Amino acid sequence: MILFPAIDLKDGKCVRLKHGDMATATIYNDDPGAQAKAFEDQGFEWLHVVDLNGAFKGQSVNSAAVGAILKATKNPVQLGGGIRTLPQIEDWLDRGLARVILGTIAVREPELVKQACKAFPGKVAVGIDAKGGKVAVEGWAEASELGVIELAKKFEGAGVAAIIYTDIDRDGVLSGINWDSTISLAEAVSIPVIASGGLASIADIVRMTMPDAQKLEGAISGRALYDGRIDPAEALAILRGERAEAEQ
């Protein structure tokens, strides 16, 4: 079970939003590379990065900041936001990303996602962001009529490395992950699912260790880590099954 610390990039800085609204951005660090290294030093083994400007614009905007992150950390990095074409995917993977996350394009052009999975095995994840049970696209600015599970099932057998499922209504507001919807999705498809949106406290970390959550690959944490609501050492110890030791 992996706990993915998140770096959301807006104008080259590490921020967190509420409900995906760019106007609510809170800046936590103006040095993304330093933040990536800090997460590595805290014991995390993966990093989740989103180019927020890119998600809205439809093309990579924070390339320099992502480059600084890749240079600063040895941890594998997954990146989403504005990645819409095969050449863009190839370019990012050549630059050292462990995997790219395709969101809007998964709705608009699912066949392109399948092509990418064949071209870059194990390197392509799908981001499914939902509001009210329906998939949202273009940086969450537009709603579609697609249901979450309906979209996910389009990629069964395609070689998708993981699905990052975000409940927009909970993102950035520390209200707890939508476990019911996330686990229902994980049970509906064979693709590994990563929970995102709302992880708020050590209680959510403990919830990740429950039997019904074992289907998940992990969960993403942003604001709770930045605000100090989750202690990295304690959280990682719990996920390793060492909770008693962590509490001593």
C-alpha positions in Angstrom: 0.0 0.0 0.0 1.6 3.2 -1.2 1.0 6.7 0.3 1.7 9.2 -2.5 2.6 12.7 -1.3 1.2 15.3 -3.8 2.8 18.3 -5.4 0.2 20.4 -7.3 1.9 23.1 -9.4 0.5 26.5 -10.2 2.7 29.2 -11.7 5.8 27.2 -10.7 4.8 26.9 -7.0 3.5 24.1 -4.8 -0.1 24.8 -4.0 -3.3 23.1 -2.8 -6.7 24.0 -4.1 -10.2 23.5 -2.7 -12.6 21.6 -5.0 -10.2 22.2 -7.9 -10.9 26.0 -7.9 -7.7 27.8 -8.9 -8.9 30.9 -7.1 -8.6 29.1 -3.8 -4.9 28.2 -4.2 -2.8 28.1 -1.0 1.0 28.3 -1.6 3.0 25.9 0.5 6.4 26.0 -1.1 7.8 28.2 -3.9 10.6 25.6 -4.6 9.0 22.3 -6.0 12.4 20.6 -6.2 13.0 21.2 -2.5 9.6 19.9 -1.6 10.2 16.8 -3.6 13.4 16.2 -1.8 11.7 16.8 1.5 9.1 14.1 0.8 11.9 11.7 -0.1 13.8 12.5 3.1 10.6 11.8 5.1 10.6 8.2 3.7 8.0 8.4 0.9 8.8 6.2 -2.0 6.7 7.8 -4.8 5.6 11.3 -5.8 2.4 12.4 -7.4 2.6 15.7 -9.4 -0.1 17.7 -11.1 0.4 20.6 -13.5 -2.7 22.5 -12.6 -2.1 25.2 -15.2 -1.5 22.5 -17.8 -4.8 20.8 -16.9 -6.8 23.9 -17.7 -4.7 25.0 -20.7 -4.5 21.5 -22.3 -0.7 21.5 -22.6 2.2 21.4 -20.2 2.8 24.7 -18.5 5.0 23.9 -15.4 7.7 22.0 -17.3 10.5 23.8 -15.6 9.1 23.0 -12.2 8.6 19.3 -13.1 12.2 19.2 -14.4 13.4 20.6 -11.0 11.4 17.9 -9.2 12.9 15.1 -11.4 16.4 16.4 -10.7 15.8 16.7 -7.0 14.4 13.3 -6.1 15.4 9.7 -6.8 11.8 8.6 -6.2 9.6 7.6 -9.1 7.3 10.4 -10.2 3.9 10.3 -11.8 2.6 13.4 -13.6 -0.8 14.5 -14.8 -2.2 17.7 -16.2 -2.2 18.8 -19.9 -0.8 15.6 -21.3 -2.9 15.0 -24.4 -0.8 13.4 -27.2 1.6 10.5 -27.8 4.6 12.8 -28.5 3.9 14.6 -25.2 3.8 11.2 -23.4 7.0 10.0 -25.0 8.7 13.3 -24.2 7.9 13.2 -20.5 8.9 9.6 -20.2 12.2 10.3 -21.9 12.7 13.1 -19.3 12.5 10.5 -16.5 8.9 10.2 -15.4 7.9 6.8 -14.1 4.4 7.2 -15.5 2.1 9.8 -17.0 -1.5 10.3 -16.0 -4.1 10.8 -18.7 -7.4 12.4 -17.7 -9.3 14.5 -20.2 -7.9 12.5 -23.1 -9.2 9.3 -21.5 -12.7 10.7 -22.0 -12.2 12.4 -25.3 -10.0 9.8 -27.0 -9.9 6.5 -25.1 -8.2 4.8 -28.1 -5.2 7.1 -27.8 -4.9 5.9 -24.2 -4.9 2.3 -25.4 -2.3 3.2 -28.0 -0.1 4.8 -25.3 -0.4 1.7 -23.1 0.8 -0.5 -25.9 3.7 1.9 -26.8 4.8 2.5 -23.2 3.9 -0.6 -21.1 3.4 0.1 -17.4 4.0 3.8 -17.8 0.4 5.1 -18.4 -2.2 5.7 -15.7 -5.7 7.1 -16.1 -7.0 9.9 -13.9 -10.7 9.8 -13.3 -12.0 12.9 -11.5 -15.6 12.8 -10.5 -18.2 15.3 -9.3 -21.6 14.0 -8.2 -20.6 10.6 -9.7 -20.0 12.0 -13.2 -16.5 12.3 -14.8 -15.2 15.9 -15.0 -12.6 17.0 -17.6 -10.5 20.1 -18.6 -9.1 20.6 -15.2 -12.5 19.8 -13.6 -14.0 22.8 -15.4 -16.4 20.7 -17.5 -18.7 17.8 -16.5 -19.4 14.9 -18.8 -22.2 12.4 -18.8 -19.9 9.4 -18.2 -20.1 7.5 -15.0 -16.9 6.6 -13.2 -17.1 2.8 -13.5 -18.4 3.1 -17.1 -15.2 5.0 -18.0 -12.9 2.7 -16.1 -14.3 -0.4 -17.8 -13.3 1.0 -21.2 -9.7 0.4 -20.2 -10.0 -3.2 -18.9 -7.3 -5.3 -20.6 -5.6 -2.2 -22.2 -2.6 -2.3 -19.9 -3.4 0.8 -17.8 -0.9 0.8 -14.9 -3.4 2.4 -12.4 -6.5 4.5 -12.1 -6.2 7.6 -9.9 -9.7 8.3 -8.7 -10.5 11.7 -7.3 -13.7 12.8 -5.7 -13.7 16.5 -6.5 -16.2 17.4 -3.8 -13.7 16.2 -1.2 -10.5 17.4 -2.8 -8.5 19.8 -0.7 -11.1 20.2 2.1 -9.9 17.5 4.5 -13.3 15.8 4.7 -12.0 12.2 4.3 -11.7 10.0 1.3 -14.9 8.8 -0.4 -14.1 5.2 0.6 -17.4 3.7 -0.6 -17.1 5.0 -4.2 -13.3 4.3 -4.3 -13.6 0.7 -3.1 -16.7 0.1 -5.4 -14.5 1.2 -8.3 -11.7 -1.0 -7.3 -14.0 -4.0 -7.0 -15.5 -3.3 -10.5 -12.2 -3.4 -12.4 -9.0 -5.3 -12.4 -6.9 -2.2 -12.8 -5.2 -1.0 -9.6 -6.9 2.0 -8.1 -5.3 4.9 -6.2 -7.6 7.0 -3.9 -7.4 10.7 -4.1 -9.3 13.7 -2.7 -10.0 14.4 1.0 -7.4 12.3 2.9 -7.6 14.1 6.2 -6.0 12.3 9.1 -4.3 9.2 10.5 -7.8 7.7 10.6 -7.8 7.6 6.8 -4.3 6.0 6.9 -5.7 3.3 9.2 -8.7 2.9 6.9 -6.3 2.0 4.1 -5.2 -1.1 6.0 -8.7 -2.5 6.4 -9.4 -5.7 4.4 -11.8 -4.2 1.9 -9.2 -1.5 1.0 -6.5 -4.0 0.2 -7.6 -4.0 -3.5 -6.2 -0.4 -3.7 -2.7 0.4 -4.8 -2.6 3.3 -2.3 -3.8 6.9 -1.7 -2.7 10.4 -2.4 -2.2 13.0 0.4 -1.8 16.7 -0.1 -3.1 19.3 2.3 -3.1 17.0 5.3 0.7 16.5 4.9 1.4 20.2 4.3 -0.7 21.2 7.3 0.9 18.7 9.6 -2.3 16.8 10.2 -0.6 13.6 9.2 2.9 12.7 10.6 4.8 11.0 7.7 6.7 8.6 10.0 3.6 7.5 11.8 1.6 7.1 8.5 4.3 5.1 6.8 4.8 2.9 9.9 1.0 2.1 10.0 1.1 1.1 6.3 4.0 -1.2 7.0 2.0 -2.8 9.9 4.1 -1.2 12.6 1.5 1.0 14.2 2.4 0.0 17.8 6.0 0.9 17.2 5.0 4.2 15.7 2.9 5.1 18.7 5.7 4.5 21.2 
